[in-house]
């Protein structure tokens, strides 16, 4: 199957400007295509990952992806998906975010000749106001711009001229990449459909209708319960390991619903149809094994973070499942328990009862003694049953942490002051 057939099987296609023409184009030759991301933050989250997974598939099929970092468009803000104006960032912040996103893209796509990274600030910043109005503004009909979903949805609450012109700037991007690099296809989320078609219209007006350019969007991804994909209990799931640790990232995929996991295998992994079908059969016949979820977590964590980080995430997962924390190091403890309730501890040895009361893990000495005597307390994975036990915070995890569990599920991370 060609790349369009594969994307169709994976359920990854939503709208296409000319499905028949694009199918013929990618069958006849290898093309250049692009997808953009604005540096409104210093990291992408997994929602951003969806169109770039599609770009990666084109890359693996021999096509040439252009990754556009919106250093210029990010400075003014895209109105899509919002009911209010964006707060403008400083150019220094935009530049820093652009650098961080470029590093993430390089990790996903590589830094060799198989991918080209561009920043639209390089060309949009060179256009004067008069050039913008004469050369480009004349090619946009106000009524057509107002009818675009992304703009129409904002008319009741209001939209500034700055955000209103966003679709013109994105259209210039497509024109520039078509002229300078022969890019023929733009990919984006469903909310980018109006911007994509505006770019195609601009190219046809300035280069003629014979110019072969296409656009396609991905479907809006919803979970089986109808909620939007991409959020966890702690908020967005980021690609930056400082924002979402590889362990947390791995756990997000490992905990997916049986009803969603096959869809996510198609979207977020490069497994072929036969392997995904076998995993789908296991979901149907042996869901308790969670084989599909494990494979999903392995594949996506490796793609985003690498094999070493996957191995570390699996090590932490196994240690927490077994309750044996002894083989974990300080960094792994920080990943595993970084978002658990935290208490501050002195580096000096302390009686276990005093520790529980002093950190308010147990509400009183009587309750603390009862918790210990009943075997409800584990320290660093070791059950403590004697009320006279002394705990030395420097004994484990490079003297940085003490992991306290009360009962079966209540974990507390003791951070040892240095």
N, C-alpha and C positions, 0 to 999 in steps of 0.2 A: 504494500500500500504506500501511496505517497504521503507527504506530510499532512495534507488536508484530510485525507482518509483517516489517518491516525488520530488527528485532533477530533474528528467527528466521532470515532469510536470512543474516545476518552470523554466525550461530552463537553469538550472544551471550547466549542464554537457557539457564539450567540448570533450577532449580526455580521453580515458581509455586504460590502457595497456591490460586488459582482462575483458571486460564488463560482459561476462557470468560467469566467475569465481568469480568476485567480488560480483555480484548479489547473487550468491549461498552462498557465504561466509557470507554476512550480513543477509541473510535469516535464515541461520542455527545457527548463534551464534552472541553474542555481541563481537565486536572487539576493539582493540586499534588502533588509527590513529594519525597522526601528521601533523602539518603545521608550518612553520617557518617564522620568520621575523627578519631581520637584524637591529641592532640598529644604523642605519645611521643618525637618527634624534631622537629627544626626544618625538615624538608623531607620531602615525599613522594618515593618512587621510582616507577619506571614500573609496578611491580606494583600500587601504589595507584591508578594512573591508570585502570585498566580499568573499574571501576564508574562512575567519573566521566566517562569517555567515553560511557557509556550515558546518564548524566544529561544530558550535552551534546546528545545526539541527541534526547532528550525536549524540551530547551529549543528546539532548532532546529525541532521539530515544533509549537511553540506552547504547550507545557506549561510549568509554572512550577516550577523546581527550588529546593529549600531545601538549602543546604549547612550541615550541622551540624558545628561544631568541638566536640569533646568535652572542654571545659575541666574538667568534673566527672568524667566517666568516665575521662578520661586520667589523672586524679589517683589512681585506684585500680587501673587495669589490667584489660584484657580477658584472660581465660584462654585464648582460642582459639589454637590452633597452637603451644602451648608446653607443655613438660613440667615447668616449674618456675615459681615465683612471680616476678613482675616486681619489679625493684628500684624502689621508689617514688621519684619525683622530687619536688623541692621545688615548692611552688606557684609560686614565682618562675620556675622553669624551665618549668613547664607553661604559665604565662601567656606567656612569651617564645616558646615553640614554637607556641602557639595563634595568636599575632600573625603569625608567619612563615607558617604554613599558610594563614591567612586571606588574606594577600597573594598567595600562589600561586593560591588559588582565584579571587581577583578577576581575576588575569591570564587565567585560563582561561575564566571565565564572564562577565566584565564586572562593572561596578559599578552598573549601572542597574537599572531596575524589573523587568528580566527574570529576576533571580535575587535570592534573599534569603539572607543569611548570618546564622546564629544560633549561640549558644554555650550548651550545656546547663547550664553553671554558673549561668546567670542564673535558672533555675527550680529545679534540683536543690538548689542551696545554700540555698534558702528552705524546704525541707522539714525539719521537726524529726524526731527519732528516733521519737517517738510517732506522728506523722502517717505516717511511712514504714511503721511496723509495722501500724497500724490501717487506714489507707486503702489501702495497697498490698500489704503482706505477706500480708494475709488472702486476697488474690485469687490467691495462688500456692501450688500444691500441691507439697510437697517431693518426692514421688515423680516428678512430672512434670519438675521441675527437674533431678533426678538423672539422668533418662533422656536429657536433651539431650546430643547428641554432644560438644559443647564441654566439658561437665562430666564426662560418663562417661569420657572419655579421660584425665581427670586423677585419677580416684578412686584408682588404684593408687599413684601417687606422692604424692597428697595435694593438697588445694586449700584455701586459707584462706576464711573466711567473707566476707572482703572481695571476693575475686575471684568467689566463688560468687554474690554478690548483683549482679554486673554485669548479668545479664540482666534483673533487676528495674528497674535504673536505665535501661537502654536501652528497656525497655517503657514506662516513664514518659515517655521522650522522644517516642515515637510517639503516646502518648495526648495529651500536651501539644500537639504539632504538629497533631494531628487536631482537638482542641478549639479551639485559638486561631487556627489558620491553614487549617483544612480540608484538611490533607495526608492523602491517601488511599493512598499507595503508598510503601513503603520498599524501597530497593535495597541490595544488599550482596554481598560475596563468599560463596562456598559455606559458609565457616566461620561465617557470621552467620545461617544458616538458623534455628537454635534460638532466637536472640535475636529475630529478626524474627517468628517464629510466636508467641513469648511475648508480644510487643507486641500482636499482633492478638487473642490470647486475652484480654489485659487490657482492651482496648477493648471487646470483645464483652461481657465480664462487667460492665463499668461503664456502657456505653452501650447495650447490647442487641445481639442478633445481627443486627439490621437495619442496623447501622453498616457502611457499605461501605468496607472497608480491605483492602489487598492487599500481598503481598510477593513479590519475585522475587530470585533470585540469579544470578550469572554463573558460567560453568563455570570449573573450575580450568584454567589455561592451561599446557600442557606443550609443550616443543619437540619436534621430530620425533625426537630421540634419546632422548626420555623424561624429560629433566631439566626442572627447574622454570624457567619463563620469568622473565626480569627480571634475571639476573645477567650480568656480563661478567667477563673475566679479572681485572679490578681490583676486583670486588665489585659492589655494587648500583649501578644507574644512576639517579642522582638528578635531580630536576627543578631543584634549586638549582644555578645555573651556577657557584657557588663550589665545589661538591662534585663535579660532573661538568660540565666545560666544554661549551658548545654544540658545539664541534668533536668532542669525545669522544662526546657524545650523538648527533650526526649519524652518526659512524662506527659506532656500535652498530647503528643501523638499516640502514646501508649494507651491513653485513657479515652480514646474515641469510641463513640457509640457503634455497636454492630451495624446499625442501619446506615451509617455514614462511611464506614471504613473502606468499602470497595470503591466508592466514588473517589475518596481521597487517594487511594492507591493509583487510580487512573490519572488523577490530576497532578499528584506531587511526587510520583516515582517514575523511574524509567524502566520498570519491569514490563515485560512483553505481555501480550494478550493471554497466552497460555498459562503463564505463571500467575497472573491476576485471577484467571478463571479458577485455578486450583485453590487459591486462597479464598475465593468467594464460596467455593464448595465447603471448605472448612468452616467458614462463618456460619453456613447453613446447617451443617451436620455436627460440628464440634465447637460451638461458640465459646465454651469454657476454656479452651486452649488459648484463645486470643492470638492465634498465629498471625492473622492478618494485621492486627494492631502492632505486634512486635516487629513484623517486617516493615510496616509503614514507618514506625519510629526509627528503626535502623537506617532505612534508606534516606529519609529526610534529614536526620541528624548528621549523617555522613556527608550529604550534599552541602549542607549549610555550614557545618562546623568542622568536619573532617573525621577520619577513622579513629584518631587518638581520643578525641572528645567523646565519640560514641562509646568507646571502650570504658572511659572514665564514668560516663553516665550509667552504663550497665553495671559497673562495679558498685556504684553508690546504690543503685536500685536493688541489687542482690543483697547488699549489706543491710539495708533498711528492712527488706523482706524477712531476712533471717534474724535480724536483731543483733547481729555480730558487727560492731562498729570498729573493732580493733585494727583492721587493716586499712581503714581510711586515714588519709592525711588531713592536715589542717585546711587545705584548699577544698578538698572534697567535702569536709564537714560544713564549710561555709556555703558551698553550693546546695547541699542537702537540706540544711536547716536555716539558711539565711533569712527566710521569710517566716520562720516560726517565732513565737513570743520570745523576747530576749531579756535576759537579766544580767546585771553587772556583778562580777565576782572579784574579790581580792585574790592575789596570788598565794596568800598564806593558807596552809592546811586548815580545814574547818570540819567540825562534827556534822554529820549528815542531817541531823535534826535541826541544828542551827542554820545550816544551808537552806533547808526547805522553808523554814520560818522567815529567815532574813530576806529571801527572795520572794516571799508571799506565794510560793508554789503550794504550800500547805498553810491554811489559815491560822493554825495554832500549834503549839508544841504537842498538845495531846493528839491532835489529828496527824501531825508529822510522825510521832512515834507509832501511831496505829498504822499509818501508811507503810512505814518501814517494816514493822512486824508482820504485816499481812502480805509482804512481798510485792507491794504495788509500786515500788520505786526501783528504777534502774539508773545507774550512773555510768555513762560511756559504754552502754550495752551490757553492763554487769549488774545483776540483781543484787540489791543491798537489803539484808534482813536483820542486821544487828544495829540497834540504836546507838551503840558506842562507836560505830565505824567513823574513821576520819577520812575525809576526802582531800587529796592534794591536787589542786587545779593544774599543777605543772606536770602531772604524770602522763598526760596524753595530748595528742594533737599539737605538738610543739609548744605546749603550755599556753595555747591561745584560747581553747574552748573546753567547756564541760557540757556534755549532752545529758540532760535530765529528762527521764520519762516518768510520768505519774499515771498509773493505770495502763490501759492498752494503747491509747492513742494520743494522750496529751504530752507533747514534746516541748521542751524549753531549751533554748541555747544560752548557756552561760558564757559570756565574753569576759575573759580574764584581763584585768587591767595590767598594763606592763610597767 
